[in-house]
Every structure is written in structure tokens, then in C-alpha cells.
Amino acid sequence: MESLVQSTTRTRPDTDDPSAPALIRNGGDRPEWLVQATKPVRYEVRMVDGLLDPAHPDLALAGVTERTGNRRFIVLDDHVERHYGDRLRTYLDAHGLEPTICVLAAEERTKTMDSVSHVVRALDAFGISRRHDPIIAVGGGVLLDIVGFAASLYRRSTPYVRVPTTLIGIVDAGVGVKTGVNFGSHKNRLGTYFAPALALLDRDFLATLDERHISNGLAEILKIALVKDMRLFSLLERHGTTLVSSRMQARGADGEVVQEVLERAIHGMLEELQPNLWENDLQRLVDYGHTFSPTIEMRALPDLLHGEAVGIDMALTTAIARRRGLVGAGEQRRIGGVMRRLRLPQYHPVCEVHSLAEALEDTVRHRDGLQRLPLPVGIGSARFVNDVVVDEIEQALATLAAGGLDAA
Ligand SMILES: NC(=O)c1ccc[n+]([C@@H]2O[C@H](COP(=O)([O-])OP(=O)(O)OC[C@H]3O[C@@H](n4cnc5c(N)ncnc54)[C@H](O)[C@@H]3O)[C@@H](O)[C@H]2O)c1
């Protein structure tokens, strides 16, 4: 029998968007179809002050649609519950909202599928509307990653809002589209790319964070400074000590410094993320400090925090860059000095050469066969290399073990 369609046909989609691709059908008796679609991404990252002040509507309106009612499903980090639970309930009450609050003990060792299942069970019990009840995640990077992952899986995608309460959350985990959990001994081995509807960033939350976790977040800020923002580096150099001790709570003139540091870090991060949200390009500047650190962090657990492991990776790769002549002796000392001011470690005993060589191999698999390793070039710029060898790692480790970048 002769086919009705002998050649190519194109069916225009029923939409006003002129750039929407057509459905293409090729062939006669044995047709084949080419299905194409583009997925627009649009979400807002908003810096706010006084998020839990009942006078401010941002949180009450977060993620709502014209059909959202008064119910809210909130996943709350257990430490945040202790510090802010009462204020949060007062806020929701003042806005006439009826919350269901799922409290989650979120830490690196419980960043697992079990925690995702816990959130999913709570979502089922709540009976969440597929499109109109936003899931609101309030907590650190661990909680945001778990809840984002659960939201992306639940009915294949349910909208969610991120409210980061740690510095890493505010400058990194809260602003991008990645979600995930650890699996076996591998960090973030399972995960998705799933944009939130909105991210609300309020530095007031940092008032109750211990200083070590401020330093932890400053590591991700230092990363952006080293690879692309000399001015941000100078701010950290001048104000690093007080940024830690004040927990970034200063107001007035000192508050302007905090605001500039946060804005530059977030803007720099988003500039890198936006053109490559799905990581089609595996050569990413924001991977600076993330070549050896996933292995260092997991091997040292619970000894090292995420940012501390990133700090050690940055120290190691700075020392490699120094040996290659990409970073001068004075620049290496300045970088080491800033790490000290930010109270970031430059070395940990799990850093022995064989495990770092293995870490590099694992990263090469992750980056599709090439190292794609960003190395600093001076301060505020970087270059990708694919040829780091074990000897260089060993020599760089010797620098760190002997006292660090600023002692060399
Ligand atoms: N998705 C991403 O793009 C991305 C980016 C960077 C980091 N991350 C992930 O983020 C995680 C690290 O995040 P983190 O550093 O926020 O750790 P975290 O979520 O474990 O929080 C640190 C600790 O602070 C507590 N806490 C949170 N907010 C608080 C507050 N306001 N006051 C007092 N205590 C508070 C938490 O309960 C926890 O004990 C890692 O798992 C990392 O992989 C993800």
C-alpha cells in the first residue's frame, strides 16, 4: 500500500510563539518523526530585608498563582526551626496563612534519598496541588538540595521556592538550578536541574549562623573573586576578618561593604550560570575549587564543611598555578593571606597524593573525559587546563603541608 505521506511534512505548533519548532515527519511507509521543544526558564532571585517581618509580603506571596489558597507547605531546617520557628509562625499567622511545616534534620550525612522520601511522604500527606501550592524550602544548602530534588521528582515537577538561611545558600546553592543528594561515597551523585519559582535572599538569617559556617560560605565568594572579580578579592582582603566576626550583619557604611560583597558574588555566579544552566558546556569557571574537593569533603566527613574542602582545593590549585608561573609569588601570598583571614583551611590529612589523583580521575569522568580544570591566572582571572599530572599535585601538597600559600 502506498503511504499517504511520501516526503517531509512540518506541523506548526498551535502557539503564538514564532520560534516554536515544528513537528517534522519524514518518509513514506516507514515514517519517522523529529520531536523538538525548547524549555524556557525564568525565575527571580531577589535580595530582601526583614523577610520574617509581617509588614513585608514577599514570603506570603512567594510562588503563589491566581489559584493559590491559604495553605502553605514549608520544609524547614531543624536548626532554623529552633531559631526562627516562632517568628515564622507569627508571620504566617499575620498573613492569614495555614502552614504545614515539615521539619528536617538536614546535614551532609543525611543528604540522601531517605530524606527525599521523607519530604515526598509529607507532600503526599499534605495533598499538594500540582501547580498552585508552592513548596517553600527554608534552610541551608543541604535542605535546599534535598527539597529541590523532591520537588523535581514529585509528579515529575512541582513548583518550589528557595529561602536560603546560610551564606552558601545565599551566594550559591540558593541561586542556581541544581538539586541533588549524595549516593554511596559520592557527593551529589543523584540530582536534577530544576529551577525554583523564586529565591528570596535575606542576610538577616546569618545572625544565628556560627562563624565557621560564615567562613564556609566566604569560600564560595572567594572562588568567584579569584576567577573573575579582582574588586571582590580586594574587598575580602580588606574586610575579611570583620565579615566573619560580624556574621555579615553590619549596617551603615560597613553594611554597604557586606551588600557589595554579596551582590558581586551573586551577580558573578549568575553571570556564569545563566548561559549554561544545563551544563551542556562542561568547561565551567564556577567549578573552580570543585575538582578535588568533592573527594576531600566526602573522605573527611564530618570533619570538613563543603566550603572548607573547596578552600583546600583552591589552595592546591593556586600552588599548581604558581609552579606553572600563572600566579606570582606575591599573588600566592595574598591569596593565602585572605584564606587565613576568612579562616579557611589550606590542608587536611586526608589530602594524600593517591586519593587526590583518584579525585582527579573521577572529575575527568564527570567532565566527559577531560580535566577542564580552571587554574587561577593572577588574581581575578582563570584558564582551563587538561594536563595536570600527579607530580604537580604532590609538589603543591608539599607547599600546603609546609604551612600554606602565605608561608611559602
Ligand atoms: N545546588 C547547588 O548549586 C549547590 C551549590 C553549593 C553548595 N551546595 C550544597 O550545599 C551544601 C552546603 O550547604 P550549607 O553550607 O548551607 O550547609 P547546611 O545546609 O548543612 O547548613 C549548615 C548548618 O547550619 C544550620 N543552619 C542553617 N541555617 C541556619 C541559620 N540561619 N542559623 C543557624 N543555623 C543554621 C543547618 O542546620 C546546618 O547544621 C552542600 O551539600 C553542597 O553540596 C549546593
The ligand as an SDF file (V2000), in Angstrom:
LIG
                    3D

 44 48  0  0  0  0  0  0  0  0999 V2000
   22.7620   23.1490   44.3970 N   0  0  0  0  0  0  0  0  0  0  0  0
   23.8570   23.8700   44.2980 C   0  0  0  0  0  0  0  0  0  0  0  0
   24.1150   24.5180   43.2740 O   0  0  0  0  0  0  0  0  0  0  0  0
   24.8260   23.9300   45.4420 C   0  0  0  0  0  0  0  0  0  0  0  0
   25.8320   24.8960   45.4430 C   0  0  0  0  0  0  0  0  0  0  0  0
   26.6990   24.9510   46.5400 C   0  0  0  0  0  0  0  0  0  0  0  0
   26.5570   24.0680   47.5980 C   0  0  0  0  0  0  0  0  0  0  0  0
   25.5630   23.1320   47.5460 N   0  0  0  0  0  0  0  0  0  0  0  0
   25.3990   22.1830   48.6390 C   0  0  0  0  0  0  0  0  0  0  0  0
   25.1240   22.8990   49.8350 O   0  0  0  0  0  0  0  0  0  0  0  0
   25.5370   22.1170   50.9330 C   0  0  0  0  0  0  0  0  0  0  0  0
   26.2290   23.0090   51.9430 C   0  0  0  0  0  0  0  0  0  0  0  0
   25.3100   23.9730   52.3560 O   0  0  0  0  0  0  0  0  0  0  0  0
   25.4490   24.7250   53.7470 P   0  0  0  0  0  0  0  0  0  0  0  0
   26.8420   25.1420   53.9280 O   0  0  0  0  0  0  0  0  0  0  0  0
   24.3790   25.7350   53.7870 O   0  0  0  0  0  0  0  0  0  0  0  0
   25.2510   23.5620   54.8330 O   0  0  0  0  0  0  0  0  0  0  0  0
   23.9770   23.0640   55.6550 P   0  0  0  0  0  0  0  0  0  0  0  0
   22.7560   23.1070   54.8530 O   0  0  0  0  0  0  0  0  0  0  0  0
   24.3950   21.7540   56.2440 O   0  0  0  0  0  0  0  0  0  0  0  0
   23.8430   24.1320   56.8320 O   0  0  0  0  0  0  0  0  0  0  0  0
   24.8690   24.2570   57.7760 C   0  0  0  0  0  0  0  0  0  0  0  0
   24.3460   24.1450   59.2150 C   0  0  0  0  0  0  0  0  0  0  0  0
   23.7260   25.3660   59.5700 O   0  0  0  0  0  0  0  0  0  0  0  0
   22.4140   25.1320   60.0900 C   0  0  0  0  0  0  0  0  0  0  0  0
   21.6690   26.3330   59.7720 N   0  0  0  0  0  0  0  0  0  0  0  0
   21.0930   26.6640   58.5960 C   0  0  0  0  0  0  0  0  0  0  0  0
   20.6590   27.9260   58.6380 N   0  0  0  0  0  0  0  0  0  0  0  0
   20.9400   28.4000   59.8660 C   0  0  0  0  0  0  0  0  0  0  0  0
   20.7550   29.6410   60.4990 C   0  0  0  0  0  0  0  0  0  0  0  0
   20.2310   30.6950   59.8480 N   0  0  0  0  0  0  0  0  0  0  0  0
   21.1440   29.7880   61.7870 N   0  0  0  0  0  0  0  0  0  0  0  0
   21.7440   28.7560   62.4390 C   0  0  0  0  0  0  0  0  0  0  0  0
   21.9770   27.5580   61.8890 N   0  0  0  0  0  0  0  0  0  0  0  0
   21.5850   27.3820   60.5990 C   0  0  0  0  0  0  0  0  0  0  0  0
   21.9900   23.8550   59.4400 C   0  0  0  0  0  0  0  0  0  0  0  0
   21.0170   23.1860   60.2080 O   0  0  0  0  0  0  0  0  0  0  0  0
   23.2940   23.0720   59.4090 C   0  0  0  0  0  0  0  0  0  0  0  0
   23.5240   22.4780   60.6670 O   0  0  0  0  0  0  0  0  0  0  0  0
   26.4190   21.0190   50.3890 C   0  0  0  0  0  0  0  0  0  0  0  0
   25.7370   19.7930   50.4530 O   0  0  0  0  0  0  0  0  0  0  0  0
   26.6450   21.4220   48.9450 C   0  0  0  0  0  0  0  0  0  0  0  0
   26.7970   20.3120   48.0940 O   0  0  0  0  0  0  0  0  0  0  0  0
   24.7000   23.0480   46.5070 C   0  0  0  0  0  0  0  0  0  0  0  0
  1  2  1  0
  2  3  2  0
  2  4  1  0
  4  5  1  0
  4 44  2  0
  5  6  2  0
  6  7  1  0
  7  8  2  0
  8  9  1  0
  8 44  1  0
  9 10  1  0
  9 42  1  0
 10 11  1  0
 11 12  1  0
 11 40  1  0
 12 13  1  0
 13 14  1  0
 14 15  2  0
 14 16  1  0
 14 17  1  0
 17 18  1  0
 18 19  2  0
 18 20  1  0
 18 21  1  0
 21 22  1  0
 22 23  1  0
 23 24  1  0
 23 38  1  0
 24 25  1  0
 25 26  1  0
 25 36  1  0
 26 27  1  0
 26 35  1  0
 27 28  2  0
 28 29  1  0
 29 30  1  0
 29 35  2  0
 30 31  1  0
 30 32  2  0
 32 33  1  0
 33 34  2  0
 34 35  1  0
 36 37  1  0
 36 38  1  0
 38 39  1  0
 40 41  1  0
 40 42  1  0
 42 43  1  0
M  CHG  2   8   1  16  -1
M  END
$$$$
